[in-house]
């Protein structure tokens, strides 16, 4: 507590002794809207995982369902992305956001019916959009494949949530604006602006040629950093202090982290087009923006780490904390990796390869998705008034997803590096080097052989060398799927009140006195 | 209320500045690019797409070719794209002025296609490769696109555009495999992908 700089103090508008009652009322008022968002997000998570798995299998077994046009790789692949990003990611984020906003403003859920309607509209958009993709109606712009009619429904759903959040904020019974609220506010403001801009300039009255590419990646990248990241960070900033019972280490570091993110992230997107047919200044500006992102990332990493310090033992017990801390570490890793991936020397060999796919999964899965899982572990029992039914299923969820995503990241990172190195610098394929010189000799020969001639490895040799990595990736996808099914069952059991009733919180393992003391929900760490 | 106004202003301006930088200025810089006329040959570089080529581009988008194939010859440190023979020069913004939407791509599970029309001018090769990539590129992980072709009973004489499939790929005797309009359009589009013309700098 003494470690950080104190936060500016505000007089509480609600007496502290009334808080437990108010908190319980807020949680109850959030139940229907938040659970609708969570339930739909879980549905799309399962669908999206199956689509990802199918796309992954098709990459190494192209004959699999090869004669079904609806399920050709080029349709399953964008369907996977859209379903997991907009079907799973956004609804999960909305569910967390609604609850956080009510808790932090100390306001009971206003307009619960409108929020359920927003959820229905959004899900209709996802359903229609996904069917359209399978029917071949994709717009052909990465991250924006959904046809305009589906995109409009998504925009409408989003706008309702954004307006709701502003109205809730206006009625708040708490003067202090907590750091999570800045992030949510920014995300709710940035995303619609981004979305409307790209719909206008790419689809309704398209700009010319490569300018579209610049705008596409300005959107594609900002959708991650200016929408998913802020929501993930908002959840982390609220829940780490909540579970550990300690305040955020430094108010000023969180200020620094927020404003530098706002300033630099916006500029980073064009690093997707390094060495491509765009004006050089545009790419260079984005590389600078990407490197500057090290500042907000370091600020958040230090802040989270110092808040956790001394409480790492809680990771043994608390599912919320374990998932969120995993997510926070992945945020640091993916952001630092992302900054360096924007450097030309790193980007040129790894761009266009599975290395980038690995990076994308580190960000959207290991950081964002794991953080959402952690938040749901905390929020859902408070909405339903029931603890999770089984620590065994929780453990399956944890190990399936944490091992699955870690291995997937490794496999894609290494496989993608080999792919890129062979496509650019290597003078022979890794496979043929290993055949000639044995495993270790071959690797060193291969790696040292880049002085000869660039682009010398025949393309089919690169493809053949990728197959084992692609097979491994499918296996890691199965691990993720197992984890998701376990969590899905937990959710269903919780909502339907199946399984035996538990008094205390369900933990990963046993009970610990320190922990149960802290898990009374009234850890005064966060500002709510 | 001060806090919220400050947050709003900050969030607005940080975003607005980047919007001007990454959206507005590139648009203003590139919006007036025009095809260049090759006086000797009397052609336009690049030429606008023809009707069947636009249809072919729609098939390209529908089937998500872009998720495995880029359409850009990069410059840069390693220059491998040129060494590989994927192009005669680095791609230029001018090459894309008729592309709506652009298909620059972000993945090279398969090779770059910016110049596939120049690298592989044979229509027959494209049809065989699309029908089943194993016919032309054994070991390829590209999915087959047999659904773009029609297998039908030969009536009278074999059709001129029937695919010369051999061995395990051949249909049973008495049958032939012919491209649908979609297949023909896609091949017309692929053959059109060609950035080998020279660009005169400083005229744009």
Interface residues (C-beta under 8 A of the other chain):
Chain A: X58 X59 X60 X62 X63 X66 X67 X68 X69 X72 X73 X74 X75 X77 X78 X136 X137 X138 X139 X140 X141 X142 X169 X177 X182 X185 X186 X189 X190 X193 X197 X201 X202 X206 X207 X208 X209 X210 X211 X212 X213 X214 X215 X216 X218 X226 X259 X262 X263 X266 X267 X269 X270 X272 X273 X274 X275 X276 X277 X278 X279 X282 X285 X286 X344 X345 X348 X349 X351 X352 X353 X356 X357 X423 X424 X425 X453 X454 X455 X456 X459 X460 X463 X464 X466 X467 X470
Chain B: X3 X4 X7 X8 X10 X11 X12 X14 X15 X17 X18 X19 X21 X22 X23 X26 X27 X29 X30 X31 X33 X60 X61 X62 X63 X64 X65 X66 X67 X68 X70 X72 X74 X75 X76 X77 X78 X79 X80 X81 X82 X83 X84 X90 X91 X92 X93 X94 X95 X96 X97 X98 X99 X100 X101 X102 X103 X104 X105 X106 X107 X108 X109 X110 X111 X133 X137 X139 X140 X141 X142 X143 X144 X145 X146 X147
